[in-house]
Amino acid sequence: MDFVSVGGRKLHFTQSGKGKRNLVLLHGIPGFCYDFRHNVDVLSKKFKVTRLDFKGFGHSEKGDYDVDDFRVEVQAKEIMEALNKLDIHDFVLLGHDIGSIVSQLIAQETNCDLVLINPAYKGMRGRWRDIANEYWYIFFHQIPIAEKMITSNLRDYINYFLDHLTVRKFKEEEKEEYFKVYEEPYSVKALVNWYRAYVSHFRWNNIRKIKSKTLVLWAENDPLFPTSWVDRLWEEFEDYKLVKIHDAGHWPHAENPEEVNNAAILTFFD
């Protein structure tokens, strides 16, 4: 495995392709670079593709990190430092889920082009209350015994998200890859602390209107992000294109990779 050292901590990365332009992929929760298993081969024909695991996630270095270590602003700085060390300066940044928030922060600093998959964005703040039953996990992660409860029921916990939030279900052997990384020491703590940092520190007002050229991919069947929430994209993105992905839930890049890879990303950057 390949690692890049950031702040004395090792972030796992993979690279493939020989394209002239860099494409950097940032995963969501509960995920890691494996989320993009159905995208790399196709996208590598046009781009040099780099996948990164956030600190404490996937194959990146685990540790007894503090909640503050998972502030979104901290993670954005770490990713930018990692890209600088990897000599990646001109890039398109693709972010899914939590990776979409980090991507928006980085775009404010670099003006890089963006691909945002099922993104959390400023225009949807507060609207979670309309479907609060789907967002129970954010509040669950705040309780002191959350880590212990998840660890004791890890497979049920992971299965809930991979099954409930998808239209095209993951294969059992794919799920095993998620079980393996989250069974490693401190993996669950990183996940829990990410949500604690988000609730305690993150404020959408810290993200200004995005000027970068942006492709927004929105799955039509994601329980967490109803398609009606696209109505405010124009307020937060100056130059964007919206593409709805059919027959997919929260992981459209894994559920319907053909549409995401070819009809959306490669077409947008053709």
RABELUR-V12453 format. One record per pair of residues at least 4 apart in sequence whose C-alpha atoms are under 7 Angstrom apart, sorted by the first residue. I is the first residue (numbers start at 0). GAP is how many residues later the second one is. D is the distance in whole Angstrom. If there is no record, write none. Layout:
BEGIN
I:GAP:D / I:GAP:D
END
This chain:
BEGIN
1:10:6 / 1:11:6 / 1:12:7 / 2:7:6 / 2:8:5 / 2:9:4 / 2:10:6 / 3:6:6 / 3:7:5 / 3:8:7 / 3:78:6 / 4:4:5 / 4:5:4 / 4:6:6 / 5:4:6 / 5:72:6 / 5:75:7 / 5:76:6 / 8:52:6 / 9:50:6 / 9:51:5 / 10:42:6 / 10:43:7 / 10:44:6 / 10:49:5 / 10:50:6 / 11:40:6 / 11:41:5 / 11:47:6 / 11:48:5 / 12:37:7 / 12:38:5 / 12:39:4 / 12:40:6 / 13:36:6 / 13:37:5 / 13:38:7 / 14:34:5 / 14:35:5 / 14:36:7 / 15:28:6 / 15:32:6 / 15:33:5 / 15:34:7 / 16:27:4 / 16:28:6 / 16:30:6 / 16:31:4 / 16:32:6 / 17:26:7 / 17:29:6 / 17:30:5 / 18:25:7 / 18:26:7 / 18:27:5 / 18:28:4 / 18:29:5 / 19:27:6 / 19:28:7 / 20:26:5 / 20:27:6 / 20:70:6 / 21:25:6 / 21:26:5 / 21:27:6 / 21:68:7 / 21:69:5 / 21:70:6 / 22:24:6 / 22:25:6 / 22:26:5 / 22:27:6 / 22:68:6 / 22:69:5 / 22:70:6 / 23:25:6 / 23:26:5 / 23:27:6 / 23:67:7 / 23:68:6 / 23:69:5 / 23:70:6 / 24:25:6 / 24:26:5 / 24:27:6 / 24:68:6 / 24:69:5 / 24:70:6 / 25:25:7 / 25:26:6 / 25:68:6 / 25:69:5 / 25:70:6 / 25:73:5 / 26:4:6 / 26:5:5 / 26:6:6 / 26:8:7 / 26:68:6 / 26:69:5 / 26:72:5 / 27:4:7 / 27:68:5 / 27:69:5 / 27:70:5 / 27:71:5 / 28:68:7 / 28:69:7 / 30:4:6 / 31:21:6 / 31:25:6 / 31:26:5 / 32:18:6 / 32:19:6 / 32:20:6 / 32:25:7 / 34:219:7 / 35:4:6 / 35:217:7 / 35:218:7 / 37:216:6 / 37:219:6 / 38:4:6 / 38:214:7 / 38:218:6 / 38:222:6 / 39:4:6 / 39:9:7 / 41:219:7 / 42:4:6 / 42:218:7 / 43:4:6 / 43:5:6 / 52:4:6 / 52:5:6 / 52:6:7 / 52:7:6 / 53:6:7 / 54:5:6 / 54:6:6 / 55:4:6 / 55:5:6 / 55:6:5 / 55:7:7 / 55:131:6 / 55:134:5 / 56:130:6 / 56:133:7 / 57:123:6 / 61:124:6 / 61:125:7 / 62:123:6 / 63:122:6 / 64:4:6 / 66:126:5 / 66:127:7 / 66:129:7 / 66:130:5 / 67:129:6 / 68:5:7 / 69:4:7 / 69:5:6 / 69:123:7 / 69:124:5 / 69:127:6 / 70:4:6 / 70:126:5 / 70:127:7 / 70:130:7 / 71:4:6 / 71:30:6 / 71:130:7 / 72:4:6 / 73:4:6 / 74:4:6 / 74:27:7 / 75:4:6 / 75:26:5 / 75:29:7 / 75:30:6 / 76:4:6 / 77:4:6 / 78:4:6 / 79:4:6 / 80:4:6 / 81:4:6 / 82:4:6 / 82:5:5 / 82:6:7 / 83:4:6 / 83:5:7 / 90:21:6 / 91:20:6 / 91:21:5 / 91:22:6 / 92:10:6 / 92:19:7 / 92:20:6 / 92:21:5 / 92:22:6 / 93:20:6 / 93:21:4 / 93:22:6 / 94:4:4 / 94:5:4 / 94:8:6 / 94:20:6 / 94:21:5 / 94:22:6 / 95:4:5 / 95:20:6 / 95:21:5 / 95:22:6 / 95:23:6 / 96:20:7 / 96:21:6 / 96:22:5 / 96:23:6 / 97:4:7 / 98:4:6 / 99:4:6 / 99:16:6 / 99:19:5 / 99:20:7 / 100:4:7 / 100:19:6 / 101:4:6 / 102:4:6 / 103:4:6 / 104:4:7 / 104:102:6 / 105:4:6 / 106:4:5 / 106:5:5 / 106:105:7 / 107:102:7 / 110:101:5 / 111:100:6 / 112:99:5 / 112:100:5 / 112:101:6 / 113:98:7 / 113:99:6 / 113:100:5 / 113:101:6 / 114:99:6 / 114:100:5 / 114:101:6 / 115:99:6 / 115:100:5 / 115:101:6 / 116:99:6 / 116:100:5 / 116:101:6 / 117:99:6 / 117:100:5 / 117:101:6 / 117:107:7 / 117:132:7 / 121:82:6 / 121:114:7 / 122:109:5 / 122:110:7 / 122:113:7 / 123:105:6 / 127:4:6 / 131:4:7 / 133:90:6 / 135:4:6 / 136:4:6 / 137:57:6 / 139:6:7 / 140:5:5 / 140:51:5 / 140:54:6 / 140:55:7 / 141:54:6 / 144:4:6 / 145:4:6 / 146:4:6 / 146:41:6 / 146:42:6 / 146:45:7 / 147:4:6 / 148:4:6 / 149:4:5 / 149:7:6 / 150:37:7 / 152:4:6 / 153:4:6 / 154:4:6 / 154:24:7 / 155:4:6 / 157:4:6 / 158:4:6 / 159:4:6 / 160:4:6 / 161:4:6 / 161:8:7 / 162:6:6 / 164:57:6 / 164:58:6 / 164:84:6 / 164:85:5 / 165:82:6 / 165:83:4 / 165:84:6 / 165:85:7 / 166:80:6 / 166:81:5 / 166:82:5 / 167:80:6 / 167:87:5 / 169:4:6 / 169:5:7 / 170:4:6 / 171:4:6 / 172:4:7 / 174:4:6 / 175:4:6 / 176:4:7 / 177:4:6 / 178:4:6 / 179:4:7 / 181:5:5 / 181:6:6 / 182:4:7 / 185:4:6 / 186:4:7 / 187:4:6 / 188:4:6 / 189:4:6 / 190:4:7 / 191:4:6 / 192:4:6 / 193:4:6 / 194:4:6 / 195:4:6 / 196:4:6 / 197:4:5 / 208:27:5 / 208:28:6 / 208:29:7 / 209:26:6 / 209:27:5 / 209:28:6 / 210:26:6 / 210:27:5 / 210:28:6 / 211:27:7 / 212:26:5 / 212:27:6 / 213:25:6 / 213:26:5 / 213:27:6 / 214:25:6 / 214:26:5 / 214:27:6 / 215:24:7 / 215:25:6 / 215:26:5 / 215:27:6 / 216:25:6 / 216:26:5 / 216:27:6 / 216:28:7 / 217:25:6 / 217:26:5 / 217:27:6 / 218:25:6 / 218:26:5 / 218:27:6 / 218:29:6 / 218:30:6 / 218:31:7 / 218:33:6 / 219:7:6 / 219:24:6 / 219:25:6 / 219:26:6 / 219:27:7 / 219:28:6 / 219:29:7 / 220:26:7 / 220:27:6 / 220:28:5 / 221:4:6 / 221:26:7 / 221:27:4 / 221:28:5 / 224:4:7 / 232:4:6 / 233:4:7 / 242:21:7 / 244:7:7 / 244:14:7 / 247:4:5 / 247:7:6 / 247:8:6 / 250:4:6 / 251:4:5 / 251:5:7 / 252:4:5 / 252:7:6 / 255:4:6 / 256:4:6 / 257:4:6 / 258:4:5 / 258:5:6 / 259:4:5 / 259:5:6 / 260:4:5 / 260:5:6 / 261:4:5 / 261:5:6 / 262:4:6 / 263:4:6 / 264:4:6 / 265:4:6
END
